[in-house]
Amino acid sequence: MVKIFIDGEAGTTGLQIRDRLKDIKDIEMIHLKGDQRKDISAREEMLNIADLVILCLPEDASKEAVGLIHNSRTKIIDASIAYRVNPDWVYGFPEYNLGQSAIIEKAKRVSNPGCYACASIAIIHPLVTSGLLPKDYPITINAVSGYSGGGTSLIKSFEAKPKTAPNKVPFYLYGLDLNHKHIPEIKKYSRLQNTPIFIPSVGRFYSGMLVSVPLQIAALEDGINGKKIYETLSDHYLSQPFVKVVGEQNNQEIGKLMPEDLNNTNFMKIYVFSNQKNGQALICAQLDNLGKGASGQAVQNLKLMLNNV
């Protein structure tokens, strides 16, 4: 039996991961009792007993936990932003490149992507590496997430009873200093030269996500159109079971794109919309911010690292 320890299992992501692991054979979940979760020595012991640790902690607490692991055997998946741009850690987006799953399989230290970043990179990276988008293209990303993405405090705020005036807000933008924590991750793994403009928002729904990248294709090289963008993305994800690129002919029938359609799954769909007359395109990723954007991704990485695919 492979011993799995989730440090921070009482949080939103930790609970989701624990639930997704319950039906996987040949693993043993090991736990700390409530009073022990803040006991450094108890955590240290558990972190070193485990074969694989999943850290569902704030950045500083994740760094502390990594520092408590004194052996070279224990594998780590970190769900915080602490190591996402660290060159000594493997980026845990299996669909990033064709060989990324194999790299994750052999890794001892894997940084789980952020939900916004995972979707943004899924759109931008193949277009940049294929040459359709220049590395210096002025990228703008618009995104909306369910309020579970903000963790326990935001969930309590939206679900508080009786509802006070702030709790009735249906939707709002944030990150208006244009310095969101996911931006370095998006820039690095999308291979962009310039910092993208990233505008996140929260809606009054528990989970689900839409991440959209608009493009002025009239400003790109001749011959680039919606069909070419679709073909490039489709080829990149052709052998990937968890990412599907939806053809333009199907998109023409879509009047509305809903953020909750892939909830409780580990899937991502990428849609390409275009208007050739106007010289414009919109690429949109749809996913569950708690699934492919967090716990589902962590479990996918865990299975690769344990060769339990």
NORHUMO-V242366 format. One record per backbone hydrogen bond with DSSP energy under -1.0 kcal/mol. NH is the residue of the N-H (numbers start at 1). CO is the residue of the C=O. Records with the same first field share a line. If there is no record, write none. Layout:
BEGIN
NH=CO / CO
END
This chain:
BEGIN
2=26
4=28
5=52
7=54
11=8
15=11
16=12
17=13
18=14
19=15
20=16
21=17
24=21
28=2
30=4
36=33
39=36
43=39
44=40
45=41
46=42
47=43
48=44
49=45
50=46
51=3
52=3
53=75
54=5
55=77
56=7
62=58
63=59
64=60
65=61
66=62
67=63
69=66
75=51
76=108
77=53
78=110
79=55
86=83
89=86
90=109
92=111
93=91
96=93
100=97
103=99
104=100
105=101
106=102
107=104
110=76
111=90
112=78
118=114
119=115
120=116
121=117
122=118
123=119
124=120
125=121
128=124
129=125
130=126
133=127
137=134
139=137
141=197
142=212
143=199
144=210
145=201
146=208
147=205
148=206
149=146
150=147
151=148
155=151
156=152
157=153
158=154
159=155
168=165
169=166
172=202
174=200
178=175
183=180
186=182
187=183
188=184
189=185
190=186
192=187
193=135
197=139
199=141
202=172
203=145
204=170
205=203
209=259 / 287
210=144
211=285
212=142
213=283
215=281
217=215
218=279
219=216
220=217
224=221
229=225
230=226
231=227
232=228
233=229
234=230
235=231
236=232
237=233
240=237
244=268
246=270
251=247
252=248
253=250
254=251
263=260
265=262
268=242
269=286
270=244
271=284
273=282
275=280
280=275
281=215
282=273
283=213
284=271
285=211
286=269
287=209
291=288
293=288
294=291
297=291
298=294
299=295
300=296
301=297
302=298
303=299
304=300
305=301
306=302
307=304
308=303
END
